[in-house]
């Protein structure tokens, strides 16, 4: 999984955990809802500036959006 996909998965999960829509997140981050959707689908790469805006809007650390999922013990077999 490349970092674009990692960010897409983590962004979607963080947004759903907070029960906010793409439109709400976009408004909080000062971005368009279409752009947020494109990031969540992994269609575009975001700049570090946008990464920071999204992280601030979600009240998380930017690095949290780039953490690769841990592999399960079964996946390592």
mmCIF file as gemmi writes it, N, C-alpha and C atoms, coordinates in Angstrom:
data_model
loop_
_atom_site.group_PDB
_atom_site.id
_atom_site.type_symbol
_atom_site.label_atom_id
_atom_site.label_alt_id
_atom_site.label_comp_id
_atom_site.label_asym_id
_atom_site.label_entity_id
_atom_site.label_seq_id
_atom_site.pdbx_PDB_ins_code
_atom_site.Cartn_x
_atom_site.Cartn_y
_atom_site.Cartn_z
_atom_site.occupancy
_atom_site.B_iso_or_equiv
_atom_site.pdbx_formal_charge
_atom_site.auth_seq_id
_atom_site.auth_asym_id
_atom_site.pdbx_PDB_model_num
ATOM 1 N N . UNK Axp A 1 ? 0.851 -1.174 0 1 0 ? 1 A 1
ATOM 2 C CA . UNK Axp A 1 ? 0 0 0 1 0 ? 1 A 1
ATOM 3 C C . UNK Axp A 1 ? 0.9 1.242 0 1 0 ? 1 A 1
ATOM 4 N N . UNK Axp A 2 ? 0.696 2.139 -0.968 1 0 ? 2 A 1
ATOM 5 C CA . UNK Axp A 2 ? 1.517 3.352 -0.993 1 0 ? 2 A 1
ATOM 6 C C . UNK Axp A 2 ? 0.948 4.393 -0.026 1 0 ? 2 A 1
ATOM 7 N N . UNK Axp A 3 ? 1.709 5.445 0.219 1 0 ? 3 A 1
ATOM 8 C CA . UNK Axp A 3 ? 1.316 6.43 1.228 1 0 ? 3 A 1
ATOM 9 C C . UNK Axp A 3 ? 0.014 7.148 0.878 1 0 ? 3 A 1
ATOM 10 N N . UNK Axp A 4 ? -0.263 7.295 -0.411 1 0 ? 4 A 1
ATOM 11 C CA . UNK Axp A 4 ? -1.523 7.908 -0.823 1 0 ? 4 A 1
ATOM 12 C C . UNK Axp A 4 ? -2.695 7.061 -0.339 1 0 ? 4 A 1
ATOM 13 N N . UNK Axp A 5 ? -2.582 5.748 -0.475 1 0 ? 5 A 1
ATOM 14 C CA . UNK Axp A 5 ? -3.632 4.832 -0.019 1 0 ? 5 A 1
ATOM 15 C C . UNK Axp A 5 ? -3.696 4.781 1.502 1 0 ? 5 A 1
ATOM 16 N N . UNK Axp A 6 ? -2.544 4.806 2.144 1 0 ? 6 A 1
ATOM 17 C CA . UNK Axp A 6 ? -2.496 4.811 3.616 1 0 ? 6 A 1
ATOM 18 C C . UNK Axp A 6 ? -3.228 6.031 4.14 1 0 ? 6 A 1
ATOM 19 N N . UNK Axp A 7 ? -2.928 7.192 3.563 1 0 ? 7 A 1
ATOM 20 C CA . UNK Axp A 7 ? -3.593 8.41 4.011 1 0 ? 7 A 1
ATOM 21 C C . UNK Axp A 7 ? -5.092 8.345 3.748 1 0 ? 7 A 1
ATOM 22 N N . UNK Axp A 8 ? -5.477 7.807 2.611 1 0 ? 8 A 1
ATOM 23 C CA . UNK Axp A 8 ? -6.897 7.697 2.283 1 0 ? 8 A 1
ATOM 24 C C . UNK Axp A 8 ? -7.638 6.875 3.335 1 0 ? 8 A 1
ATOM 25 N N . UNK Axp A 9 ? -7.084 5.731 3.681 1 0 ? 9 A 1
ATOM 26 C CA . UNK Axp A 9 ? -7.719 4.846 4.668 1 0 ? 9 A 1
ATOM 27 C C . UNK Axp A 9 ? -7.766 5.515 6.039 1 0 ? 9 A 1
ATOM 28 N N . UNK Axp A 10 ? -6.642 6.106 6.455 1 0 ? 10 A 1
ATOM 29 C CA . UNK Axp A 10 ? -6.586 6.733 7.776 1 0 ? 10 A 1
ATOM 30 C C . UNK Axp A 10 ? -7.486 7.957 7.868 1 0 ? 10 A 1
ATOM 31 N N . UNK Axp A 11 ? -7.555 8.735 6.799 1 0 ? 11 A 1
ATOM 32 C CA . UNK Axp A 11 ? -8.418 9.913 6.771 1 0 ? 11 A 1
ATOM 33 C C . UNK Axp A 11 ? -9.88 9.506 6.895 1 0 ? 11 A 1
ATOM 34 N N . UNK Axp A 12 ? -10.284 8.54 6.107 1 0 ? 12 A 1
ATOM 35 C CA . UNK Axp A 12 ? -11.676 8.085 6.14 1 0 ? 12 A 1
ATOM 36 C C . UNK Axp A 12 ? -12.036 7.543 7.525 1 0 ? 12 A 1
ATOM 37 N N . UNK Axp A 13 ? -11.134 6.757 8.107 1 0 ? 13 A 1
ATOM 38 C CA . UNK Axp A 13 ? -11.379 6.188 9.433 1 0 ? 13 A 1
ATOM 39 C C . UNK Axp A 13 ? -11.488 7.296 10.494 1 0 ? 13 A 1
ATOM 40 N N . UNK Axp A 14 ? -10.569 8.242 10.458 1 0 ? 14 A 1
ATOM 41 C CA . UNK Axp A 14 ? -10.584 9.329 11.44 1 0 ? 14 A 1
ATOM 42 C C . UNK Axp A 14 ? -11.844 10.181 11.3 1 0 ? 14 A 1
ATOM 43 N N . UNK Axp A 15 ? -12.257 10.43 10.071 1 0 ? 15 A 1
ATOM 44 C CA . UNK Axp A 15 ? -13.464 11.225 9.843 1 0 ? 15 A 1
ATOM 45 C C . UNK Axp A 15 ? -14.704 10.48 10.315 1 0 ? 15 A 1
ATOM 46 N N . UNK Axp A 16 ? -14.782 9.212 10.013 1 0 ? 16 A 1
ATOM 47 C CA . UNK Axp A 16 ? -15.929 8.41 10.459 1 0 ? 16 A 1
ATOM 48 C C . UNK Axp A 16 ? -15.965 8.294 11.977 1 0 ? 16 A 1
ATOM 49 N N . UNK Axp A 17 ? -14.792 8.13 12.61 1 0 ? 17 A 1
ATOM 50 C CA . UNK Axp A 17 ? -14.737 8.05 14.069 1 0 ? 17 A 1
ATOM 51 C C . UNK Axp A 17 ? -15.318 9.302 14.722 1 0 ? 17 A 1
ATOM 52 N N . UNK Axp A 18 ? -15.157 10.441 14.053 1 0 ? 18 A 1
ATOM 53 C CA . UNK Axp A 18 ? -15.659 11.708 14.59 1 0 ? 18 A 1
ATOM 54 C C . UNK Axp A 18 ? -17.069 12.024 14.1 1 0 ? 18 A 1
ATOM 55 N N . UNK Axp A 19 ? -17.595 11.141 13.268 1 0 ? 19 A 1
ATOM 56 C CA . UNK Axp A 19 ? -18.955 11.273 12.734 1 0 ? 19 A 1
ATOM 57 C C . UNK Axp A 19 ? -19.182 12.624 12.04 1 0 ? 19 A 1
ATOM 58 N N . UNK Axp A 20 ? -18.228 12.973 11.181 1 0 ? 20 A 1
ATOM 59 C CA . UNK Axp A 20 ? -18.396 14.189 10.391 1 0 ? 20 A 1
ATOM 60 C C . UNK Axp A 20 ? -18.369 13.834 8.912 1 0 ? 20 A 1
ATOM 61 N N . UNK Axp A 21 ? -19.039 14.635 8.128 1 0 ? 21 A 1
ATOM 62 C CA . UNK Axp A 21 ? -19.113 14.403 6.686 1 0 ? 21 A 1
ATOM 63 C C . UNK Axp A 21 ? -17.873 14.985 5.995 1 0 ? 21 A 1
ATOM 64 N N . UNK Axp A 22 ? -17.699 14.604 4.747 1 0 ? 22 A 1
ATOM 65 C CA . UNK Axp A 22 ? -16.619 15.186 3.964 1 0 ? 22 A 1
ATOM 66 C C . UNK Axp A 22 ? -16.805 16.696 3.852 1 0 ? 22 A 1
ATOM 67 N N . UNK Axp A 23 ? -18.042 17.125 3.727 1 0 ? 23 A 1
ATOM 68 C CA . UNK Axp A 23 ? -18.326 18.553 3.613 1 0 ? 23 A 1
ATOM 69 C C . UNK Axp A 23 ? -17.941 19.297 4.887 1 0 ? 23 A 1
ATOM 70 N N . UNK Axp A 24 ? -18.26 18.704 6.047 1 0 ? 24 A 1
ATOM 71 C CA . UNK Axp A 24 ? -17.89 19.335 7.32 1 0 ? 24 A 1
ATOM 72 C C . UNK Axp A 24 ? -16.37 19.405 7.471 1 0 ? 24 A 1
ATOM 73 N N . UNK Axp A 25 ? -15.693 18.315 7.135 1 0 ? 25 A 1
ATOM 74 C CA . UNK Axp A 25 ? -14.245 18.296 7.227 1 0 ? 25 A 1
ATOM 75 C C . UNK Axp A 25 ? -13.644 19.339 6.292 1 0 ? 25 A 1
ATOM 76 N N . UNK Axp A 26 ? -14.153 19.407 5.077 1 0 ? 26 A 1
ATOM 77 C CA . UNK Axp A 26 ? -13.651 20.376 4.106 1 0 ? 26 A 1
ATOM 78 C C . UNK Axp A 26 ? -13.81 21.805 4.631 1 0 ? 26 A 1
ATOM 79 N N . UNK Axp A 27 ? -14.96 22.107 5.206 1 0 ? 27 A 1
ATOM 80 C CA . UNK Axp A 27 ? -15.197 23.453 5.744 1 0 ? 27 A 1
ATOM 81 C C . UNK Axp A 27 ? -14.227 23.756 6.889 1 0 ? 27 A 1
ATOM 82 N N . UNK Axp A 28 ? -14.028 22.803 7.772 1 0 ? 28 A 1
ATOM 83 C CA . UNK Axp A 28 ? -13.109 22.998 8.899 1 0 ? 28 A 1
ATOM 84 C C . UNK Axp A 28 ? -11.671 23.192 8.433 1 0 ? 28 A 1
ATOM 85 N N . UNK Axp A 29 ? -11.293 22.506 7.349 1 0 ? 29 A 1
ATOM 86 C CA . UNK Axp A 29 ? -9.919 22.556 6.867 1 0 ? 29 A 1
ATOM 87 C C . UNK Axp A 29 ? -9.687 23.645 5.816 1 0 ? 29 A 1
ATOM 88 N N . UNK Axp A 30 ? -10.767 24.283 5.37 1 0 ? 30 A 1
ATOM 89 C CA . UNK Axp A 30 ? -10.629 25.308 4.339 1 0 ? 30 A 1
ATOM 90 C C . UNK Axp A 30 ? -10.336 24.724 2.968 1 0 ? 30 A 1
ATOM 91 N N . UNK Axp A 31 ? -10.901 23.557 2.697 1 0 ? 31 A 1
ATOM 92 C CA . UNK Axp A 31 ? -10.698 22.867 1.432 1 0 ? 31 A 1
ATOM 93 C C . UNK Axp A 31 ? -12.041 22.622 0.764 1 0 ? 31 A 1
ATOM 94 N N . UNK Axp A 32 ? -12.013 22.199 -0.485 1 0 ? 32 A 1
ATOM 95 C CA . UNK Axp A 32 ? -13.272 21.839 -1.139 1 0 ? 32 A 1
ATOM 96 C C . UNK Axp A 32 ? -13.641 20.401 -0.777 1 0 ? 32 A 1
ATOM 97 N N . UNK Axp A 33 ? -14.921 20.138 -0.739 1 0 ? 33 A 1
ATOM 98 C CA . UNK Axp A 33 ? -15.395 18.787 -0.441 1 0 ? 33 A 1
ATOM 99 C C . UNK Axp A 33 ? -14.951 17.814 -1.535 1 0 ? 33 A 1
ATOM 100 N N . UNK Axp A 34 ? -14.879 18.272 -2.766 1 0 ? 34 A 1
ATOM 101 C CA . UNK Axp A 34 ? -14.425 17.412 -3.872 1 0 ? 34 A 1
ATOM 102 C C . UNK Axp A 34 ? -12.977 16.984 -3.663 1 0 ? 34 A 1
ATOM 103 N N . UNK Axp A 35 ? -12.154 17.914 -3.17 1 0 ? 35 A 1
ATOM 104 C CA . UNK Axp A 35 ? -10.746 17.608 -2.937 1 0 ? 35 A 1
ATOM 105 C C . UNK Axp A 35 ? -10.597 16.614 -1.788 1 0 ? 35 A 1
ATOM 106 N N . UNK Axp A 36 ? -11.359 16.817 -0.719 1 0 ? 36 A 1
ATOM 107 C CA . UNK Axp A 36 ? -11.331 15.871 0.403 1 0 ? 36 A 1
ATOM 108 C C . UNK Axp A 36 ? -11.756 14.486 -0.087 1 0 ? 36 A 1
ATOM 109 N N . UNK Axp A 37 ? -12.788 14.421 -0.899 1 0 ? 37 A 1
ATOM 110 C CA . UNK Axp A 37 ? -13.24 13.144 -1.452 1 0 ? 37 A 1
ATOM 111 C C . UNK Axp A 37 ? -12.169 12.489 -2.3 1 0 ? 37 A 1
ATOM 112 N N . UNK Axp A 38 ? -11.476 13.283 -3.093 1 0 ? 38 A 1
ATOM 113 C CA . UNK Axp A 38 ? -10.413 12.744 -3.946 1 0 ? 38 A 1
ATOM 114 C C . UNK Axp A 38 ? -9.258 12.202 -3.102 1 0 ? 38 A 1
ATOM 115 N N . UNK Axp A 39 ? -8.948 12.866 -2.008 1 0 ? 39 A 1
ATOM 116 C CA . UNK Axp A 39 ? -7.898 12.374 -1.106 1 0 ? 39 A 1
ATOM 117 C C . UNK Axp A 39 ? -8.343 11.056 -0.483 1 0 ? 39 A 1
ATOM 118 N N . UNK Axp A 40 ? -9.589 11.002 -0.026 1 0 ? 40 A 1
ATOM 119 C CA . UNK Axp A 40 ? -10.103 9.776 0.603 1 0 ? 40 A 1
ATOM 120 C C . UNK Axp A 40 ? -10.147 8.598 -0.363 1 0 ? 40 A 1
ATOM 121 N N . UNK Axp A 41 ? -10.319 8.865 -1.627 1 0 ? 41 A 1
ATOM 122 C CA . UNK Axp A 41 ? -10.329 7.782 -2.623 1 0 ? 41 A 1
ATOM 123 C C . UNK Axp A 41 ? -8.915 7.421 -3.067 1 0 ? 41 A 1
ATOM 124 N N . UNK Axp A 42 ? -7.935 8.21 -2.678 1 0 ? 42 A 1
ATOM 125 C CA . UNK Axp A 42 ? -6.563 7.966 -3.097 1 0 ? 42 A 1
ATOM 126 C C . UNK Axp A 42 ? -6.305 8.41 -4.522 1 0 ? 42 A 1
ATOM 127 N N . UNK Axp A 43 ? -7.16 9.292 -5.033 1 0 ? 43 A 1
ATOM 128 C CA . UNK Axp A 43 ? -7.006 9.786 -6.403 1 0 ? 43 A 1
ATOM 129 C C . UNK Axp A 43 ? -5.917 10.842 -6.521 1 0 ? 43 A 1
ATOM 130 N N . UNK Axp A 44 ? -5.671 11.585 -5.441 1 0 ? 44 A 1
ATOM 131 C CA . UNK Axp A 44 ? -4.676 12.662 -5.462 1 0 ? 44 A 1
ATOM 132 C C . UNK Axp A 44 ? -3.777 12.556 -4.241 1 0 ? 44 A 1
ATOM 133 N N . UNK Axp A 45 ? -2.602 13.123 -4.376 1 0 ? 45 A 1
ATOM 134 C CA . UNK Axp A 45 ? -1.686 13.252 -3.245 1 0 ? 45 A 1
ATOM 135 C C . UNK Axp A 45 ? -1.85 14.661 -2.687 1 0 ? 45 A 1
ATOM 136 N N . UNK Axp A 46 ? -1.837 14.783 -1.388 1 0 ? 46 A 1
ATOM 137 C CA . UNK Axp A 46 ? -1.954 16.117 -0.803 1 0 ? 46 A 1
ATOM 138 C C . UNK Axp A 46 ? -0.585 16.617 -0.382 1 0 ? 46 A 1
ATOM 139 N N . UNK Axp A 47 ? -0.447 17.912 -0.354 1 0 ? 47 A 1
ATOM 140 C CA . UNK Axp A 47 ? 0.8 18.519 0.107 1 0 ? 47 A 1
ATOM 141 C C . UNK Axp A 47 ? 0.885 18.406 1.627 1 0 ? 47 A 1
ATOM 142 N N . UNK Axp A 48 ? 2.047 18.679 2.17 1 0 ? 48 A 1
ATOM 143 C CA . UNK Axp A 48 ? 2.176 18.655 3.631 1 0 ? 48 A 1
ATOM 144 C C . UNK Axp A 48 ? 1.343 19.767 4.255 1 0 ? 48 A 1
ATOM 145 N N . UNK Axp A 49 ? 1.147 20.852 3.54 1 0 ? 49 A 1
ATOM 146 C CA . UNK Axp A 49 ? 0.297 21.939 4.039 1 0 ? 49 A 1
ATOM 147 C C . UNK Axp A 49 ? -1.141 21.452 4.191 1 0 ? 49 A 1
ATOM 148 N N . UNK Axp A 50 ? -1.64 20.76 3.193 1 0 ? 50 A 1
ATOM 149 C CA . UNK Axp A 50 ? -2.999 20.216 3.241 1 0 ? 50 A 1
ATOM 150 C C . UNK Axp A 50 ? -3.081 19.127 4.304 1 0 ? 50 A 1
ATOM 151 N N . UNK Axp A 51 ? -2.076 18.304 4.4 1 0 ? 51 A 1
ATOM 152 C CA . UNK Axp A 51 ? -2.024 17.274 5.442 1 0 ? 51 A 1
ATOM 153 C C . UNK Axp A 51 ? -2.19 17.931 6.815 1 0 ? 51 A 1
ATOM 154 N N . UNK Axp A 52 ? -1.483 19.016 7.046 1 0 ? 52 A 1
ATOM 155 C CA . UNK Axp A 52 ? -1.585 19.735 8.316 1 0 ? 52 A 1
ATOM 156 C C . UNK Axp A 52 ? -2.964 20.319 8.551 1 0 ? 52 A 1
ATOM 157 N N . UNK Axp A 53 ? -3.573 20.891 7.522 1 0 ? 53 A 1
ATOM 158 C CA . UNK Axp A 53 ? -4.921 21.46 7.653 1 0 ? 53 A 1
ATOM 159 C C . UNK Axp A 53 ? -5.938 20.378 8.011 1 0 ? 53 A 1
ATOM 160 N N . UNK Axp A 54 ? -5.831 19.237 7.36 1 0 ? 54 A 1
ATOM 161 C CA . UNK Axp A 54 ? -6.76 18.136 7.631 1 0 ? 54 A 1
ATOM 162 C C . UNK Axp A 54 ? -6.55 17.609 9.041 1 0 ? 54 A 1
ATOM 163 N N . UNK Axp A 55 ? -5.297 17.43 9.429 1 0 ? 55 A 1
ATOM 164 C CA . UNK Axp A 55 ? -5.007 16.941 10.78 1 0 ? 55 A 1
ATOM 165 C C . UNK Axp A 55 ? -5.55 17.906 11.829 1 0 ? 55 A 1
ATOM 166 N N . UNK Axp A 56 ? -5.346 19.204 11.632 1 0 ? 56 A 1
ATOM 167 C CA . UNK Axp A 56 ? -5.874 20.201 12.572 1 0 ? 56 A 1
ATOM 168 C C . UNK Axp A 56 ? -7.398 20.12 12.647 1 0 ? 56 A 1
ATOM 169 N N . UNK Axp A 57 ? -8.034 19.974 11.493 1 0 ? 57 A 1
ATOM 170 C CA . UNK Axp A 57 ? -9.501 19.908 11.446 1 0 ? 57 A 1
ATOM 171 C C . UNK Axp A 57 ? -10.027 18.668 12.169 1 0 ? 57 A 1
ATOM 172 N N . UNK Axp A 58 ? -9.229 17.597 12.176 1 0 ? 58 A 1
ATOM 173 C CA . UNK Axp A 58 ? -9.629 16.355 12.853 1 0 ? 58 A 1
ATOM 174 C C . UNK Axp A 58 ? -9.095 16.274 14.282 1 0 ? 58 A 1
ATOM 175 N N . UNK Axp A 59 ? -8.29 17.26 14.682 1 0 ? 59 A 1
ATOM 176 C CA . UNK Axp A 59 ? -7.669 17.3 16.019 1 0 ? 59 A 1
ATOM 177 C C . UNK Axp A 59 ? -6.794 16.063 16.256 1 0 ? 59 A 1
ATOM 178 N N . UNK Axp A 60 ? -5.965 15.746 15.242 1 0 ? 60 A 1
ATOM 179 C CA . UNK Axp A 60 ? -5.021 14.639 15.348 1 0 ? 60 A 1
ATOM 180 C C . UNK Axp A 60 ? -3.66 15.126 14.869 1 0 ? 60 A 1
ATOM 181 N N . UNK Axp A 61 ? -2.644 14.332 15.105 1 0 ? 61 A 1
ATOM 182 C CA . UNK Axp A 61 ? -1.308 14.647 14.614 1 0 ? 61 A 1
ATOM 183 C C . UNK Axp A 61 ? -1.225 14.303 13.13 1 0 ? 61 A 1
ATOM 184 N N . UNK Axp A 62 ? -0.545 15.121 12.33 1 0 ? 62 A 1
ATOM 185 C CA . UNK Axp A 62 ? -0.402 14.797 10.907 1 0 ? 62 A 1
ATOM 186 C C . UNK Axp A 62 ? 0.177 13.407 10.672 1 0 ? 62 A 1
ATOM 187 N N . UNK Axp A 63 ? 1.097 12.989 11.514 1 0 ? 63 A 1
ATOM 188 C CA . UNK Axp A 63 ? 1.711 11.668 11.353 1 0 ? 63 A 1
ATOM 189 C C . UNK Axp A 63 ? 0.685 10.542 11.464 1 0 ? 63 A 1
ATOM 190 N N . UNK Axp A 64 ? -0.396 10.781 12.206 1 0 ? 64 A 1
ATOM 191 C CA . UNK Axp A 64 ? -1.431 9.752 12.342 1 0 ? 64 A 1
ATOM 192 C C . UNK Axp A 64 ? -2.069 9.412 10.993 1 0 ? 64 A 1
ATOM 193 N N . UNK Axp A 65 ? -2.073 10.372 10.095 1 0 ? 65 A 1
ATOM 194 C CA . UNK Axp A 65 ? -2.663 10.137 8.774 1 0 ? 65 A 1
ATOM 195 C C . UNK Axp A 65 ? -1.731 9.339 7.86 1 0 ? 65 A 1
ATOM 196 N N . UNK Axp A 66 ? -0.47 9.211 8.259 1 0 ? 66 A 1
ATOM 197 C CA . UNK Axp A 66 ? 0.505 8.526 7.408 1 0 ? 66 A 1
ATOM 198 C C . UNK Axp A 66 ? 0.996 7.21 7.988 1 0 ? 66 A 1
ATOM 199 N N . UNK Axp A 67 ? 0.454 6.82 9.134 1 0 ? 67 A 1
ATOM 200 C CA . UNK Axp A 67 ? 0.89 5.567 9.749 1 0 ? 67 A 1
ATOM 201 C C . UNK Axp A 67 ? 0.332 4.38 8.987 1 0 ? 67 A 1
ATOM 202 N N . UNK Axp A 68 ? 1.225 3.503 8.611 1 0 ? 68 A 1
ATOM 203 C CA . UNK Axp A 68 ? 0.794 2.285 7.93 1 0 ? 68 A 1
ATOM 204 C C . UNK Axp A 68 ? 0.111 1.367 8.938 1 0 ? 68 A 1
ATOM 205 N N . UNK Axp A 69 ? -0.914 0.642 8.509 1 0 ? 69 A 1
ATOM 206 C CA . UNK Axp A 69 ? -1.584 -0.277 9.419 1 0 ? 69 A 1
ATOM 207 C C . UNK Axp A 69 ? -0.622 -1.369 9.866 1 0 ? 69 A 1
ATOM 208 N N . UNK Axp A 70 ? -0.72 -1.758 11.112 1 0 ? 70 A 1
ATOM 209 C CA . UNK Axp A 70 ? 0.112 -2.841 11.618 1 0 ? 70 A 1
ATOM 210 C C . UNK Axp A 70 ? -0.38 -4.143 11.032 1 0 ? 70 A 1
ATOM 211 N N . UNK Axp A 71 ? 0.565 -4.994 10.701 1 0 ? 71 A 1
ATOM 212 C CA . UNK Axp A 71 ? 0.197 -6.299 10.16 1 0 ? 71 A 1
ATOM 213 C C . UNK Axp A 71 ? -0.195 -7.211 11.299 1 0 ? 71 A 1
ATOM 214 N N . UNK Axp A 72 ? -1.194 -7.998 11.059 1 0 ? 72 A 1
ATOM 215 C CA . UNK Axp A 72 ? -1.613 -8.965 12.066 1 0 ? 72 A 1
ATOM 216 C C . UNK Axp A 72 ? -0.626 -10.128 12.093 1 0 ? 72 A 1
ATOM 217 N N . UNK Axp A 73 ? -0.639 -10.875 13.174 1 0 ? 73 A 1
ATOM 218 C CA . UNK Axp A 73 ? 0.267 -12.017 13.297 1 0 ? 73 A 1
ATOM 219 C C . UNK Axp A 73 ? -0.001 -13.035 12.188 1 0 ? 73 A 1
ATOM 220 N N . UNK Axp A 74 ? -1.255 -13.176 11.801 1 0 ? 74 A 1
ATOM 221 C CA . UNK Axp A 74 ? -1.603 -14.13 10.766 1 0 ? 74 A 1
ATOM 222 C C . UNK Axp A 74 ? -1.051 -13.691 9.404 1 0 ? 74 A 1
ATOM 223 N N . UNK Axp A 75 ? -0.99 -12.384 9.159 1 0 ? 75 A 1
ATOM 224 C CA . UNK Axp A 75 ? -0.482 -11.891 7.879 1 0 ? 75 A 1
ATOM 225 C C . UNK Axp A 75 ? 1.011 -12.142 7.736 1 0 ? 75 A 1
ATOM 226 N N . UNK Axp A 76 ? 1.697 -12.314 8.857 1 0 ? 76 A 1
ATOM 227 C CA . UNK Axp A 76 ? 3.141 -12.542 8.813 1 0 ? 76 A 1
ATOM 228 C C . UNK Axp A 76 ? 3.498 -13.998 8.564 1 0 ? 76 A 1
ATOM 229 N N . UNK Axp A 77 ? 2.535 -14.879 8.5 1 0 ? 77 A 1
ATOM 230 C CA . UNK Axp A 77 ? 2.803 -16.317 8.294 1 0 ? 77 A 1
ATOM 231 C C . UNK Axp A 77 ? 2.967 -16.654 6.85 1 0 ? 77 A 1
